[in-house]
């Protein structure tokens, strides 16, 4: 009988189980940390000229939102440059990418004293790397490197299984099947909350179609980013994605910008010029802030959506275009329709598939991953060795309401980074952002505790109560409106399509 180590036994058991890729990778790094009794383990995937963490244990949650440029992190570059495990001496003068980011010391950033890493390959191609860090000098030795080398086949097999499961999951989603998944990493959109996973699953299904999509949500939630995600995951991904900010279009030039013009169509039109629709032919046209589009242009936009035909200003003959339209707005368009500021026929054409982008306050710990992304950007831009959040600062970010959403978070982190730098004695110090530097109104005071994440029963009870309340409210409103969904949606200030989707999720229809 072959004697297996706890790590080998745990990983083999996971290989025989159907697990979401994110959970499989997280269990992988947890097993590695226990096996090598070190402070932290990070699994990173190569993305262009950077490494992006896919799973981590022992480090602050914000690390999952960071991207580590190989040009700025020579240790990571050296790890990727060879196939065998590489150990760095405790007195190495090469900076460690995870200095000061240990989860066990949120208010006292500590440097790494010992580091080991190994490149990982999948089907003969470089996939990424796994790194091991320890606070104790001399923790890793030649024996540790040999043990790590013996596990390489098991690590790469685990990654191969994760990739195959991801492909199967994509096929199931394309067929419209429900997939119960606890998360998957995204190269473009950061976060692992349940609400974000549900949204990406929904977008993954609609991406394969040519249906118009209406992205709705508050200012700063990242509607343009989700539009880019939709395009990148659609059959039109290799064709152009053309962005139009409808709010910035002067009414006198809007028609020309969208549909183009011929020479002499108006004063100053010295030559024929194609519009944005023609530029997006074969691809996707993203109409941001669609609620700002003048009424005079809306009828012509409707024709383009209905027939795929546009007519340049001053031209006699229409032109055919093949364009998928994604629109976005922070307005409640059905209210704009009711007030006569938006054409109802255009609204119904655009909202064939309405999608609500959740505000940041509903995305839980995603705020820390996003903060990590902005921290890394500012750390690199300012030339700092380490820039992180203190424990109190993390709690404040988690409890703040974020009226400006992701855009506000980005500005908060950028301002705080400058304040930290202005008071730092050296750019090579391990710097932490404290609560006062965040400058957030109504922020919780130091020491104020949030509900512990491990109280899953309380969270479950809250979701149950919310679902019960939503079911009762929708049922009562429908009864009052004599079963008319459109009237009920107006009373509840919701889009009718979104109301029906919520009702289906609550098993009311």
C-alpha positions in Angstrom: 0.0 0.0 0.0 1.3 3.4 -0.9 1.6 5.8 2.0 0.3 9.2 1.2 1.0 12.5 2.9 -2.0 14.5 4.3 -1.5 16.9 1.4 -1.6 14.1 -1.2 -4.6 12.5 0.4 -6.5 15.8 0.6 -5.8 16.8 -3.0 -6.7 13.4 -4.3 -10.0 13.5 -2.4 -10.7 16.9 -3.9 -9.9 15.6 -7.4 -12.7 13.0 -7.0 -15.2 15.6 -6.0 -17.1 18.1 -8.1 -15.9 21.5 -6.8 -16.1 25.1 -8.2 -12.7 26.2 -9.4 -12.4 28.9 -6.8 -13.1 26.5 -3.9 -10.7 23.9 -5.4 -7.9 26.4 -5.6 -8.6 27.8 -2.1 -8.5 24.3 -0.6 -5.3 23.7 -2.5 -3.4 26.6 -1.0 -4.8 25.7 2.5 -3.4 22.2 2.2 -0.1 23.5 1.0 0.2 25.9 3.9 -0.5 23.1 6.4 1.9 20.7 4.7 4.8 23.2 4.7 3.8 24.9 8.0 4.5 28.3 6.6 2.9 31.7 7.0 1.2 32.2 3.6 0.7 30.5 0.3 -0.5 32.2 -2.9 -1.6 30.6 -6.2 -1.2 33.1 -9.1 -2.1 32.9 -12.7 -0.1 34.6 -15.5 -2.1 37.4 -17.2 0.0 39.0 -19.9 3.0 40.5 -18.1 1.5 40.2 -14.6 0.5 37.6 -12.1 -2.9 37.7 -10.6 -3.7 35.9 -7.3 -6.4 33.2 -7.8 -6.3 31.9 -4.2 -4.4 32.9 -1.1 -4.2 31.9 2.6 -2.4 33.8 5.3 -2.6 37.2 3.6 -5.1 40.1 3.7 -8.2 39.6 1.7 -7.3 42.6 -0.5 -4.5 40.6 -2.0 -7.0 38.9 -4.3 -7.6 42.2 -6.0 -4.0 43.0 -6.7 -2.0 42.4 -9.9 1.8 41.9 -9.6 3.8 43.2 -12.6 6.7 40.9 -13.4 8.8 44.0 -14.3 8.3 45.4 -10.8 8.7 42.1 -8.9 11.9 40.4 -9.8 11.3 37.5 -7.4 8.2 36.5 -9.3 10.0 36.9 -12.6 12.8 34.6 -11.5 10.3 31.9 -10.3 8.6 31.9 -13.7 11.9 31.7 -15.5 12.7 28.1 -14.3 10.8 24.8 -13.9 12.3 23.8 -10.6 11.4 25.2 -7.1 13.3 28.3 -6.3 14.2 29.4 -2.8 15.3 33.0 -1.8 17.7 33.5 1.0 16.5 35.3 4.1 18.9 38.2 3.4 18.0 38.5 -0.3 17.9 42.2 -1.4 15.1 41.5 -3.9 11.8 42.9 -2.5 9.1 40.4 -1.7 5.7 41.2 -3.3 3.8 40.3 -0.1 5.8 42.3 2.4 3.5 43.7 5.1 0.4 41.9 3.8 0.0 39.2 6.4 -3.5 38.7 7.7 -2.4 37.9 11.2 -0.8 41.4 11.6 -3.2 43.9 10.1 -2.0 46.8 12.3 1.7 45.9 12.4 3.0 45.2 8.8 5.8 42.7 8.8 8.4 41.8 6.2 8.8 38.4 4.7 11.9 36.6 5.9 11.9 33.4 3.8 10.4 32.7 0.4 10.1 29.8 -2.0 8.2 29.5 -5.2 7.6 27.3 -8.3 6.3 27.8 -11.8 3.3 25.8 -12.9 2.5 24.5 -16.4 -0.7 23.4 -18.0 -0.7 21.3 -21.2 2.9 22.4 -21.8 2.2 26.2 -21.4 3.2 28.4 -18.5 0.1 28.8 -16.3 1.4 30.7 -13.3 3.1 30.1 -10.0 2.7 29.1 -6.4 4.6 31.0 -3.7 5.4 30.2 -0.1 6.3 32.8 2.5 7.4 32.5 6.1 8.2 35.1 8.8 10.8 32.8 10.3 14.3 33.0 8.6 15.6 29.7 7.3 12.1 28.1 7.3 12.6 26.7 3.8 15.6 24.5 2.9 16.6 22.0 0.2 14.4 19.3 1.7 11.4 21.6 1.4 12.3 22.3 -2.3 12.5 18.5 -2.9 9.1 17.9 -1.3 7.6 20.7 -3.4 9.1 19.2 -6.6 7.4 15.9 -5.8 4.0 17.5 -5.6 4.2 19.3 -8.9 2.2 16.6 -10.8 -0.6 16.8 -8.2 -0.8 20.6 -8.3 -0.9 20.7 -12.1 -3.5 17.9 -12.2 -5.7 19.9 -9.8 -5.4 23.0 -12.1 -6.2 20.8 -15.1 -9.4 19.5 -13.4 -10.4 23.0 -12.5 -10.0 24.1 -16.1 -12.1 21.2 -17.4 -14.8 21.8 -14.8 -14.9 25.5 -15.9 -15.4 24.4 -19.5 -18.2 22.0 -18.5 -19.8 24.8 -16.4 -19.7 27.2 -19.4 -21.4 24.6 -21.6 -24.1 24.1 -19.0 -24.7 27.8 -18.7 -24.9 28.1 -22.5 -27.7 25.5 -22.5 -29.6 27.5 -19.9 -29.0 25.0 -17.1 -28.8 26.2 -13.5 -25.2 26.0 -12.1 -24.7 26.0 -8.4 -21.3 27.6 -8.1 -19.6 29.3 -5.3 -17.4 31.4 -7.5 -15.0 31.6 -10.3 -12.2 34.1 -10.9 -12.7 36.7 -13.5 -9.8 38.5 -15.2 -11.8 41.7 -15.9 -14.3 42.0 -13.0 -13.0 41.6 -9.4 -15.1 40.1 -6.7 -16.4 36.7 -5.4 -19.6 37.7 -3.7 -22.8 35.6 -4.4 -24.6 38.6 -6.0 -21.7 39.1 -8.4 -21.5 35.4 -9.3 -25.2 35.4 -10.0 -24.9 38.4 -12.2 -22.0 37.0 -14.2 -23.8 33.7 -14.7 -26.8 35.7 -16.1 -24.6 37.8 -18.3 -22.8 34.6 -19.5 -26.1 33.3 -20.9 -27.2 36.5 -22.6 -23.7 37.1 -24.0 -24.2 34.4 -26.6 -27.3 36.0 -28.1 -27.7 39.2 -30.1 -30.5 40.5 -27.8 -30.2 44.2 -26.8 -29.2 44.5 -23.2 -30.1 47.4 -20.9 -27.7 47.7 -18.0 -29.2 49.6 -15.0 -27.6 50.7 -11.8 -26.4 53.6 -9.7 -23.6 55.9 -10.8 -20.2 54.4 -10.3 -21.2 50.7 -10.2 -19.1 49.9 -13.4 -21.7 49.6 -16.1 -19.1 50.2 -18.8 -17.0 47.4 -17.4 -19.9 44.9 -17.5 -20.7 46.0 -21.1 -17.1 45.2 -22.0 -17.4 41.8 -20.2 -20.5 41.1 -22.3 -18.8 41.9 -25.5 -15.6 40.0 -24.6 -17.7 36.8 -23.9 -19.9 37.1 -27.0 -19.4 35.7 -30.5 -18.6 39.3 -31.5 -15.6 39.5 -29.3 -13.1 39.8 -32.2 -15.1 42.6 -33.7 -15.1 46.2 -32.5 -16.7 47.5 -29.3 -17.6 51.2 -29.9 -18.4 53.4 -26.9 -20.8 56.3 -27.1 -21.4 58.7 -24.2 -24.9 59.9 -25.0 -24.7 62.6 -22.3 -21.8 64.2 -24.1 -23.5 64.4 -27.5 -24.7 67.9 -28.4 -28.2 67.6 -29.8 -27.1 69.3 -33.0 -24.4 66.8 -33.7 -25.9 63.6 -32.2 -27.4 62.4 -35.4 -24.2 62.9 -37.3 -22.1 61.2 -34.6 -24.4 58.1 -34.5 -25.3 57.7 -38.1 -22.7 59.7 -40.0 -23.1 62.3 -42.7 -22.4 63.1 -46.3 -20.3 65.9 -47.8 -22.3 69.1 -47.7 -25.0 67.8 -45.4 -24.4 70.8 -43.2 -22.1 73.7 -42.8 -18.6 72.4 -42.2 -19.3 68.9 -43.5 -16.4 68.8 -46.0 -16.4 65.1 -46.6 -18.4 61.9 -46.1 -18.0 60.6 -42.5 -19.3 57.3 -41.1 -21.0 57.3 -37.8 -20.6 55.1 -34.7 -23.1 52.5 -35.9 -20.9 51.9 -39.0 -17.8 51.8 -36.9 -19.4 49.1 -34.8 -20.5 47.0 -37.8 -20.2 43.3 -37.0 -19.5 44.1 -33.3 -21.1 45.9 -30.4 -22.3 49.4 -29.8 -22.4 50.5 -26.2 -24.7 53.5 -25.6 -23.8 54.8 -22.2 -26.3 57.2 -20.4 -29.0 56.3 -22.9 -31.5 58.3 -20.9 -29.8 61.5 -21.9 -30.4 61.0 -25.7 -32.5 63.7 -27.2 -36.1 62.7 -28.2 -35.4 63.9 -31.8 -32.7 61.1 -32.1 -34.6 58.4 -30.3 -36.9 57.6 -33.3 -34.0 57.1 -35.6 -32.3 54.9 -33.1 -35.4 52.8 -32.9 -35.3 52.3 -36.6 -31.7 51.1 -36.4 -32.6 48.6 -33.7 -35.7 47.3 -35.5 -34.4 47.0 -39.1 -30.7 47.2 -38.8 -30.8 50.2 -41.1 -29.2 53.6 -40.7 -29.2 56.7 -42.9 -26.4 59.1 -43.0 -27.4 62.8 -42.6 -27.8 64.2 -46.1 -27.9 60.7 -47.8 -30.9 59.4 -49.9 -30.3 55.7 -49.3 -30.2 53.7 -46.0 -27.3 51.5 -45.1 -27.5 48.1 -43.5 -25.5 47.5 -40.3 -25.1 44.4 -38.1 -24.7 45.8 -34.6 -25.5 44.4 -31.2 -26.6 47.2 -28.9 -25.9 47.4 -25.2 -27.3 50.4 -23.4 -26.7 51.7 -19.9 -28.4 54.2 -17.6 -28.5 55.3 -14.0 -32.0 56.7 -14.5 -35.3 54.8 -14.1 -36.3 54.8 -17.7 -39.8 53.6 -17.1 -40.3 56.8 -15.1 -38.8 58.8 -17.9 -41.3 57.2 -20.3 -44.2 58.1 -17.9 -43.0 61.7 -17.9 -42.7 61.8 -21.7 -39.0 62.2 -21.7 -38.2 58.9 -23.3 -40.0 57.0 -26.1 -41.9 54.0 -24.8 -41.3 52.0 -28.0 -37.5 52.6 -27.8 -37.6 51.7 -24.1 -39.2 48.3 -24.8 -36.8 47.7 -27.7 -33.8 48.4 -25.5 -35.0 46.6 -22.4 -35.5 43.2 -24.1 -33.1 42.0 -21.5 -32.7 44.4 -18.6 -29.9 43.7 -16.1 -29.5 45.3 -12.7 -25.9 46.0 -11.7 -25.8 45.8 -7.8 -24.3 48.7 -5.9 -21.1 48.2 -4.0 -22.8 48.1 -0.6 -24.6 44.9 -1.6 -21.4 43.1 -2.6 -19.9 42.3 0.8 -16.2 41.6 1.0 -15.8 42.5 -2.7 -15.0 45.9 -1.5 -11.7 44.6 -0.1 -10.7 42.9 -3.3 -11.4 46.1 -5.2 -9.5 48.1 -2.6 -6.6 45.8 -3.1 -6.6 46.5 -6.8 -6.6 50.3 -6.3 -3.9 49.9 -3.5 -1.6 48.1 -5.9 -2.1 50.7 -8.6 -1.3 53.5 -6.3 1.7 51.6 -4.7 3.2 51.1 -8.2 2.4 54.7 -9.3 3.9 56.2 -6.2 6.9 53.9 -6.1 6.1 52.5 -2.6 7.4 49.2 -1.3 4.2 48.3 0.5 0.7 50.0 0.8 -2.1 48.3 2.7 -5.1 48.8 4.9 -5.1 48.7 8.6 -7.6 46.4 10.4 -9.8 49.3 11.4 -9.6 50.8 7.9 -10.8 47.4 6.5 -13.8 47.4 8.9 -14.7 51.0 7.9 -14.7 50.1 4.2 -16.9 47.1 4.8 -19.4 49.1 6.9 -19.6 52.2 4.7 -22.6 52.7 2.4 -20.7 53.8 -0.7 -23.1 56.2 -2.4 -20.6 56.7 -5.2 -19.9 52.9 -5.5 -16.6 51.7 -7.1 -15.7 55.1 -8.5 -15.9 56.6 -5.0 -13.8 53.7 -3.6 -11.1 54.3 -6.2 -10.9 58.0 -5.3 -10.9 57.3 -1.6 -7.9 54.9 -1.9 -6.0 57.3 -4.2 -6.5 60.3 -1.8 -5.5 58.1 1.2 -2.4 56.9 -0.6 -1.2 60.5 -1.1 -1.9 61.3 2.5 0.1 58.3 3.7 3.0 59.2 1.4 3.0 62.8 2.6 3.7 61.6 6.2 5.9 58.7 5.4 9.6 58.8 6.3 10.6 56.6 3.4 9.0 55.0 0.3 10.6 51.7 1.4 8.7 51.6 4.6 5.7 49.2 5.1 2.9 51.7 5.0 -0.7 51.2 6.2 -3.7 53.4 5.5 -5.5 54.3 8.8 -9.1 55.3 9.3 -8.6 59.1 9.4 -6.9 59.1 6.0 -9.9 57.6 4.3 -11.9 60.7 4.9 -15.3 58.9 4.9 -18.3 60.6 6.5 -20.2 58.6 9.1 -17.5 56.0 9.2 -17.5 53.6 12.2 -15.2 54.5 15.0 -12.1 52.4 15.8 -13.0 49.2 17.5 -16.5 49.0 16.2 -17.2 45.5 15.2 -19.0 44.2 12.3 -21.0 40.9 12.4 -18.5 38.1 12.2 -18.4 36.4 8.9 -18.6 33.0 10.4 -22.1 33.5 11.7 -23.6 31.8 8.7 -26.8 30.8 10.5 -27.5 34.5 11.2 -26.8 35.4 7.6 -29.0 32.5 6.5 -31.8 33.7 8.8 -31.5 37.2 7.4 -31.8 36.0 3.8 -34.8 33.9 4.7 -36.5 36.8 6.4 -35.8 39.1 3.4 -37.2 36.5 1.0 -40.3 36.1 3.1 -40.8 39.9 3.2 -40.3 40.2 -0.6 -42.8 37.4 -1.3 -45.4 39.0 1.0 -44.9 42.5 -0.5 -45.1 41.3 -4.1 -48.2 39.2 -3.4 -50.0 42.0 -1.7 -49.1 44.5 -4.4 -50.3 42.1 -7.1 -53.6 41.6 -5.3 -54.1 45.3 -5.0 -53.3 45.8 -8.7 -55.7 42.9 -9.6 -52.9 40.7 -10.9 -51.5 43.3 -13.4 -47.7 43.1 -13.4 -47.1 46.4 -15.1 -49.2 48.2 -12.4 -47.5 46.3 -9.6 -44.1 47.2 -11.0 -45.0 50.9 -11.1 -46.2 50.7 -7.5 -42.9 49.0 -6.4 -40.8 51.4 -8.5 -39.3 48.4 -10.4 -38.8 47.5 -14.0 -41.5 45.0 -15.0 -39.0 42.4 -16.3 -36.9 42.6 -13.2 -40.1 42.2 -11.0 -41.0 39.0 -12.9 -37.4 37.7 -12.6 -37.5 38.3 -8.8 -40.9 36.7 -8.6 -39.6 33.6 -10.4 -36.6 33.4 -8.0 -39.1 33.6 -5.1 -41.2 30.8 -6.6 -44.2 33.1 -7.0 -44.6 32.2 -10.7 
